[in-house]
């Protein structure tokens, strides 16, 4: 339903309002157009940014070693959390434990262990912090969220019902009101979002955010003694519907095919748009993605050949939506693919590829009111997974060196030289 419709724009120091006789002053920065349609406010960045140049991430603190005390040796880091004192919580999926380090990177203690009792994990997947400092560990293996209070030393177990204990891999979300959002699925395989209160009480069960857009896939069928079955895979570079939970407790959503991100607010919807040219996919990269998809399906259906739609010539605009602790919105942009030789290629392994294609990581950063700050370019070794922790002008993320050794790095955002608008 479309109600009142207004539009205005500002560029540099001049604010121009269309449909009204007023002229004001706005801070220098991006060239922005604001449009109101009913309860939706559209903030559209046409060019420029607040920072005015690309920002980089400068390492400040490193946690982890190649050799040394066990508490500094990580097997595989699965999730990160940071509290108000900047203590860092590192969940190691191989050790089934969470190690705590202070703001300077010094080891404090280890929380949890493998098991089924209080404070123990069967198949932990993700961690998150509540506003009061309690640590949450989602553990579908025990069908619960394990709650660890470092101040009191007490533990709690928040049980939840799920028809499929092995569904997820998604982050564990919390909001400023102490609510917890965890993604699971029912017995029919439909995705659900369970909302728990500050004490683990069940508040609501919501369907996973969705859109009318249907993903595009290729499908192969086979017939066995047990009957007919099928296997499918998404067509590379086709759009995906993405979502995250904002610290306000509202959904942040977007379809990756266009630069449009919606944040639900108490007074309506904030829609963030930005002028952006999609990245072209080279013929070589497109062929690689097709061959990879074919190889995966042929592992189940030998002899299958591609009969699906053509792989797009342009990539989706973004690949992930992330939110900082302070409410800033981080949009992970798709970038130009780079051909990389696989030095560890194993010809006997059907899933080992002689050549891979990688994209560099770039983030667009917006304030929660839609103001475009600019682009952040992480350094080499930075890993976008597991999800980094963003808080103001700092970022905590996993970094991997040339030997594959994982460390947790605290970075500082520093605006450098160059134009961040693309």
N, C-alpha and C positions, 0 to 999 in steps of 0.2 A: 504494500500500500504506500503510495507516494503522497506525502503531505506538503508542508512548506518546503520551498526550494530556494536556496540562496547560494551565492558563489562570490568568493573574493580571492585575491591573490596578493602576494607580496614578493618583492625582489630587492635585495640590498636594503636600503634604508627607507624605501617608499612603500607604503601600504595603500593599495587601490581597491576600493570596494565597488563592485558592480551592482547596480540597482539601488544605490543609496548615495547621498551627497555628503561623503565624509572622507577625509584624508588624515591618516595617522602616521606614526613612526614605529617601525619594527627593527629588531636587531639585525645587523648585517649577517648574511649567511646564505642559505639555499633560496632558490627561486621557487616559491611554493604557491599552490593554488588550493583553496579550501572551498568545499562545496557541501551543502547540507540538503539531504533528500529525506524527508520524514524524520525518523530517529537515527539516521545514518549520517555521520560526519566524515567526509572524504578529505584526507590530507594528501595532496598529490605533489610530490617533489619533481619539478621540471628540470632542474639543473642545480649544480653546486651542493655544498654541504656546510654544516656548522664548522667542522674542523678545517675545511678548505684544502685539505691534502690527505694523502693516505696516512694511516696510522699503523705502526708496527708494534709487536709485542716484545718487550725487553725483559729477559729473564732476571728475576730478583732472588729467588730461593729455589734450590734443587733438593729433592728428597729421593734417595735411592742410589744404590751402588752396584758395580759389577762384582766386587768382592768386598767382604766385610761382615759385620754382625748380621745375624739372621733377620733382625727386625728391619734392616735397610735393603734386604734382597726381596724383590717382588717376583712372583711366578707369573701371574697374569692379572692385571688390574681391571676390575669389572665395573667399578663405580666410585665416584668421589663425592664428598660433602665437606662443607666448611661452616664453622659456627661463627658467632658474633665476635669471638676473640681471635678469629683467623686460625684457630686450630684446624688441622687438616685430617680428615678421616678417609682412609684408603682401604677399600674392600678388595682383598685378594681372593679371586675365585678358586685358585689352586689350593690355598691354605685354609679356606673356609673361615676366615677371620677378618676383623677390621682393625687396622693399626692406626693409632692416633699420634700425630706429631704437632708440636707447637708452631707458632707463626714463623719461627726461625728455622724450622725443619728438624728440630731435635725430637727424638722418639720419647713418647710419654708412656703409652700402655697399649695392650692388645685386648680387644673385646671379642667375645664369642669363640666358638669352636664347633667342630662337626658333632652332630648328635640330634636328639629329639627332646631333650630337657630344656628347662628355662635357660635362656642365654645361648642356646645352641641352634645350629642351622643344619638342615637336611639338603636343601638345594637353593641357597640364597642367590638372588639375582640383582638387587639394586638397593642402595641406601639413600636416605634423605634426612634432613634436619627439620624438627619442629621449631616454632619460634621460641619455645622455652628451653631449647638446648638438648632435648631428648633426641636420641638417634633412632631412626627406624630402619629395619632391614626386612625387605620383602622376601619371604621364604615359602614359595609355593609347595616345596617338598613337604613341609609341615603344615601347609594350608593356613598360614598365619603371617602376621607382621610381628616381628620381634622388636620390642621396645627396650632400649638400653638407656638408663639414666646414669651418667658418669658422676653426678654430684651426690646422689643418694646411694648409688651402687645397686639400686633395685632394677628388676626386669619385669616386663609384662608381656603377655602373649595376646595379640588381638586376632582371633580366628575369623575367617571369612569363608563363605561357601562359594565353590566354583565347580562347574561340571568338568573342567579340564585343568588339572594341576600343572600341566606343562605348557600352558599358553602364556606368553608374555615376551620378555626381553625388552619391554618398554621401560622408560624411566619411572621412578616413583615420585609423585608430585605432592607437595604440601603448599598450603597458602598461609596468609598472614593471620587468619583466624584459627589456625591449628588444625585445619581439616586435612585429611589424607585422601589422595586419589590413586587408585590402583586398577590397572587394566587386567581383565581376565576374560573368561568366556564361559557360557553356560553349557549344559550337556548336549546342546544341538550345534555347538561351535560358533554361536553368535557372540560377537565381542560386546563386552559390558564394562562399564566403569563404576566401580564400587567407591562410595564416598563414606569415609569414617570420620567421626568427631574427634575432639582432642583427647578423649579417654577411650577411644576405640569403639564407641557406639555407632551402630549402623545408621547413617542418615539418609542415604538414597542409593539407588541403583539406576544408572543412566545408560542408554545406548551409546556406543562409541560415536563421537562426532563424525558426520558423514555428509556427503553431497550427492546430488543426482548424477554426477559424472560417474561413469562405469569405466574401470581400468581396462586397457586393451591387452589381450594376451594371445599367445599361440597355444594350441592344444593338440595333443597326440593321444589317440586311443589305441588300446590293445585288447586282444581277446585271449584269455587263459582258461584253464579248466575250471576256475572259480567264477568265470563270467567276464564281463567287460569292465574295463577300468580306464582312467584317463590321467594324464599328467599335463600340467600347463605351466607356462612361465610368462611373466610380463614382457611385452615388447620393449626393448631398450629405448630409452629417451622419450617414452610416452609419459604424459602427466600423472602425478600422484596427488591425492588429497592428503594434506599434512595438518597436524594439530599439536598443540601443547596446552598445558594449564598455566595461566598467568598467576603470579603471587596473589593477585586480587581474588582468585578463585574462579575466574571466568576463562572461557576458551579463547585461544588464539588459533585461527584456522586459515588455510589458504590452498588453492589449487595451483600446483607448481608451473602450469603452462603460461601464466601471466603474472605480472608483478602487482598482486593485490592480496593484502593480508588483512583479515578482519579480527578485531579484538572486541568482544562483547564487554560492555560497561553497564553500570547501574542505570545510566540515562540513555542507553541505546547502543549503537555499534560505531566503533572507530574503524574506518577503512583506510589503510595505508597503501598508497600507490607511488611508484617512482618510474620515471622514464628510463628504460633500460633496453639495450639491444641484445637479444638472445645470442648465445654462442653457436657458431656453425659447427656441425659434425663433419669431419673429414671422411672421405670415402674409405680410407684405410681403417679408421676407428669404427665406422659403421660395420664394415666387414668383420672386424674382430668381434664386436658385440654379437653379431649374428652367429658366427662360428661358435662362440662360447655358449650361446643359448641352445644351438643345435646339439652340441656335445653333451650338454646336461640332459636334454630330453632323450637323446639316443641311448644314454646309460640305462634308461628304463624301457624305451621303445626302440630297439635296434632298427636301423634302416630308415628311420623317419626323416623326411625332408621338409624344409620350411615351406609352409603353405599359408602363412599368415600375412598380415598387412605389412606394408613397407615401413622400414625403420625411419623415423623422422630425420630430416636434414638439420634440424636445430634442436638444441638441448632445452629441457625445461629451464625456467629462469632460476629456480632455487631447488635445493635438495633437502632442506631441513629447516624447521622453525624452532628456535630456542629462546628461552627467557632467562634474564638475569635475576639475582636475588632482589635487586633494587627496582625491578620492573622493566628494565631496558629490553628491547626486542632485538634478537640477533638472527639475521637471515643468512643461512649458508648458501652462497651463490654457486651455481655450476660454472666451471671454467674450462678452458681449452685443454683437451687431452694431450698427454705427452707419452710417446712410445718408449717403453722401458724394457730392456732385455732382462730375462729372469735367469740370474746366475745359478740358481738352485733347481733349474728345470730337470725333471725326471721323466724321460721318455716312456718309462714303464707305467707311470701314473696317469690315467686318463684325465685327471683334473689338474695336472701340472702343465702350465702353459709356457712355451718358450719365450713369449712376448706378452707383456701386459700393458695396459693403458692407465695412466694415473692423472688425476686432476690436482692442481694446487688448491689450497684452502683459502677462501676469502669470505669475509663476513661483512654484510651491511648492518649498521647499528642504528637503531632508532630509540628515542625516548618513548615513554609510554603514552605520550600525547601525540605521537606521530612525527615529531621533529627528527629529521634525518641528520645524524651526527657525521657519518662518513663511513669509509670502508676500512677494515682492519685486515692486515696481511700478516699471518703468523710466520715464524721463521722455520727453517728446515728442522725436521724431527718432530714437529708439532703433530699430534694426532687428534683428529676430530672425534674419535671414539676411544673410550666411553665419553659421554657428553661432558664437556668442560663445565666448570662452575664460573659464572660471570657475576661480578659484584662491583658496580661502579667502574672505576678505571683499572681494575685488576681481574686477571683470569687465572684460574688454576686448571691445568690440563696435563694429560699424559704425554710424554715425549719418548721417542724411541731412537736410540743411536744406531750406527751402522751394524752393530752386533745384535741388534734386537733387544737390548737391555732397556727395560721400562723404568722411567722416573716420573715423579710428579713435579712439575715446575710451576712456580707462581710467577706470572708475567705482569708487567706494568704497561698500560697502553700509552704510547708516546707518538704524538703526531710528527710525521717526518716531512719529506719534501715530495712534491708531485701532486697531481690533481686526482682526488679520490672519486670524482664523478665519472661514470662510464655509461 
